[in-house]
Amino acid sequence: MKLCLMSLTEYLNRPTDTRDVYMLGVKMPNWIYNLHCVIGIFAFGAACSQLTTDVMKYTIGRLRPHFITVCKPDVCQNGSFPDYVYHEDFTCTNALFKDNKRIMKELRLSFPSGHSSFSMYTMLYFAIYLQKRMTWNGSTLLKHTLQFLGVLSAVFTAMTRVSDYKHHWSDVLCGLLLGALVACVTGALLRKTSDPLERGSYNVKNPLKESDISGTTYSTFNDTMI
């Protein structure tokens, strides 16, 4: 959905300059090159957000809220149950899940919430993108509506992780902050980009009008590197 809206935005906001843009020797429309840059930055930020989330998950290993229900741990030592002790040695007794290694591993990946971080990153990046690129007349209300709905959907996704007992509230809060931080850093890269004819990483061919001695006008194409 977001990629379709980005494509439509780039097409409607395409440069009026008719110079040809070449990338890897292939001629392409200016708006296609713009879309390529925007999606590339988005993918880079998504990879950074997901990698950071996974590193934190596997490093901390916090138990999920539904751990007791799924695992049903047996912490008795020699038939006794000591009080006020942090139990590190236990045995899961739930016959439905105790032999499922994937579920047992997922039970220890509560902090931070991956759904919260990814949803907030994608939607906040989308809001920043619209702020920069949806600039044509009459688009202000539509732009702000899409921005609000996008961020609201990210917050709703995060809240469902708490209501479904998959994460603690602090897991969700950290995930939202992490996603927002990566989106803002990635958005700074997006703000530095502009139309391809104003950047400097590709070839263009520019038709220039020149007059010869007899007054005849003709076109010459000068290959330039902008």
Summary of the structure (lengths in Angstrom):
residues: 226
radius of gyration: 26.6
end to end distance: 33.6
largest distance: 108.8
contacts: 630
relative contact order: 0.16
helix: 55%
strand: 14%
